[in-house]
Amino acid sequence: MVRKLKAKKRTLLVDGDIVCYRIASAIEEATEWENDMWTLHSDAKLGKELLDNALNKYLKQLNCNDIVVALSDKNNFRKKLFPEYKSHRKKIRKPIILKPLKEHLYNKYTTHRLPDLEGDDTLGILATSKYKDNCIILSSDKDMRTIPCFHHFIHDNQTELVDEKTADYYFMSQTLTGDTSDGYSGIRGCGAVKAERVLYNSEKTLPSMWKAVVEEYKRNNLTEKDALLQARMARILRSSDYNFKTKKPILWKL
């Protein structure tokens, strides 16, 4: 659902990982020299200018009065639960100025990087605690729809308001379908259409949807334990999933 934003000023919560990656990838240039020699180069100064310009553009476009950036920690608690989580990404080369752009964000803007958490989790925690009802998440990750708040998606320039009931639905749907780009499978062969059918007859409350999810796992010769592991892979943390004193995630369970 696309919504027009009211005049109320909000905080722009930025997925720093995605914004930096998009810009760093876009301005890399390959150069061919003599004797089949090629080099890859990128202008970090230009990248920082583009990054600042992009954030200022969204700040004005979305009527926000402040920018807060979330970045991923080098460690990830999901890998301790499921070693295959995002393991295939180790073979993918990162853009050469990705690190300098993240350092630029860290030095210039208010940033949050929580131990063992991805930037997505930090966004989810901030959006459901300190900035609840007063923020817009800027990302291009469809998984962010599991967080109840305003979202602006970079890839299609659309703004959505996701309420808690809808966020829970997306969470349960993701538990069924998995996410191959993140390395967890859900129920193999279960796509978005099948997930919709599974959840259709539930009361659309989280307990009723979870019951339907577990039943579908069992129909596919899997267990509730399998379903719970996949749910913990799919769950982008909210404030209720985080212990602010110990700075550790609280593993999801109903």
N, C-alpha and C positions, 0 to 999 in steps of 0.2 A: 504494500500500500504506500503510495507516495503522498506525503503531506507537506503543506506549506508551513514554514516555521513562523511562529508568532514573533512579536517584537522583542520578547524577552531575551536578554543577553545570556549566553551560555559559555561554557568552557569547551574548547575544541580538544578532544582527546585523540591524539595522533598515533597511529600504528607506525612507529619509526622504522621498523624493519622493512615494511613494504614500501614506504615512501622512498627510503634510501636505495633500496634494491632497484626500483623502477627507474630512478634517475641515473644511478650508476651504470645500469645496463644500457640505457638509451644513448649515452654519450661516449661509449667505448668505440674506438676506431682502430681498424686493422690497416697496416701500411705494408705494401710490398716493396722490398728493396732489390738490389741486384742479386743474381745467383740464387733465386728461390728463397731469399731471406725475408721473413715476415716478422713484424713486431706489433704488439698491441699496446695502445696508449690511451690515456684518458686525462682530461683537464679537471683536476680537483677544484680549482678556483671557480671554474664555470659550474661545476656540479653544486658547489655550496651556494652560488648565486641562484641557480635554478631551484634549489631546495628552499631557500628563504622566500623566493618569489611565489612558489607554489603554496607554502604555508600561509603567507600573507593574503594570497588570493582566496583561499578557503576561509580564512578568518573573516574577511569582509563578506564573501558570498553567503556564509552561513550565519552571519550576524553574531559572531562570538567576540568576546572581549579578552580572551586569554588562551594561550596554547600550553598544553601539557603533553609531553611525549613519553610513550612507553617503549622500552627496548627489551629484547630477550636476554636472559642470563646465559652464560656459556653452558651451564648445566640444566638438565631438564628432568623433573621428577618422573615423567611418564616413561622415560627410558629405563628407569629402575624397575618399573612394573612390567614393561613390555619392551625388551631390548631391540625389537625390530622397528619400533616407532621412529620414523623418519631416517632410518639407517641408510636408505638408498641415496639420500641427499649428500652423503659424504663424498660421493664420486662426482658431484656437480661442482664445477668451478664457480667461485663467487666473483662478481665484478671487482676489478682491481682497486677501485676507489670506494668500495662499500665501507670499509673500516674508517677511512678519513671522514666520510659523510656522517657516520654515526658519532664520531668524536666531535664533529661540528655541532650536532644536535645537543650532545651532552654539555658542551661548553657554552652554548648560547641560549638554550631554552631550559625550562623546568622539565626535568626528566625523572622517570622512575624505572628502576631495574631491580626486581625483587629476586632473591636467591632461589634458584631451581625452577623458576617460572619463565614461560614464554611471554613475549610482549602481549599476546592476545589475553592471557590470564590477567596480566597487570591491568590492561584496559577494562576487563570485565569487573575486576575488584574495585577499581576507581569509580567506574560508572554506576556501581550499586552500593557505594559507601559515601565517600567524601563528596562526589559530584552527582549523586543520585538526583534525578529530575532536573538537573541543571547542566547537561552536557550533550555533546554530539560526538560520536565515535567516527573518526575518519579512517577508512580502511578500504580494501578491495576483496576482503576474505568473506565469502558467503557464510562461513561458520560463525561469524560474529552475530548473526541473527539469533543465536542462542542466548544473547544478552539483552535483557529488556531495557531499552532506551532509544533515543534518536540515533540513527545511523546515516552517514553519507558515504556512498560507495563510489570510489574514484573511477572504476572502469566504465560505469554507465552514467555517472553524474546524477544519481538519483538519491533522494532523501527519504527515509522510511522511519516510521515510529513503530517499534516492536514492543507490544505489551508482554507481561509476564506469561500469560497463557500461551501466546504465540511462540515466545522464546522456548518454553518447555516443550511445545510441539516439535519445533525444529531440533531440539536436543534429542528427543526420543526418535525422531526420524533419522538423525545422523547415527544414532546407536544401531539402528537397523541396517543402514546402507554402508556404514563405514566411510573411510576416505582414503582411497588408494594413494593420493598425493602425499598423505601423511603416514602411510604404511600400515594402517590397520583396516581390516576387511569387513567388519560387521558380519552380516550373514551373506556369504558369497552368493552372488546372483540376485540379491535384493537391491533393486534400484528405487528411485523416488516414487514411481507409480505403485510398486508393490508395497512400499512403506506406507503410503497414503491409504491403501486398502486395509493394511493391518491395523492402523490407528483409527480408521473411519468409524467403527462401531463402538469405540470406547467413549467415555463421557468427556474426553478431552482434558480431564484432570491428570496431574502427574501420576498419582497412584494407579488410575485406571489405564493410562497409556503404558506405564511400566509393566503392569500385569499382561497387557497384550503383547508387549515386546518379549517378555520372558516366555510366554506361550509360543510365540513364533520361533524363538531360538530352540525350544524343545521340539517343535515340529520338524526342525532341521537337524535333529540328532545332536544338538548342543545343550549346554546346561545353563542354569541361572548364573553360575559362576562365570561362564563365558560371556554372558550378556553384561554382567557387572564390569568385567575388565574392559569391554568395548565402550561401555558408557563412560568409564573413567578416562578413556582415550578421547572421547568425543566432548566431554564436559569442559567447556571454557569456564574457568573459575569465576564465581561471584563472591561477594563479601562473606556470605555464609559458608563458603568453601575454604576460608583462609583464617588461620590463627594469627592475629596481629601481634601477639606477644612473643610467640616462638618463631614467627615468620616462616611457618611451614603450611603447606596445603592440607586441607582436611579432605580425605578421599571421599568421593560421593557415594552415598547409599541412601535408599529411601527410608 
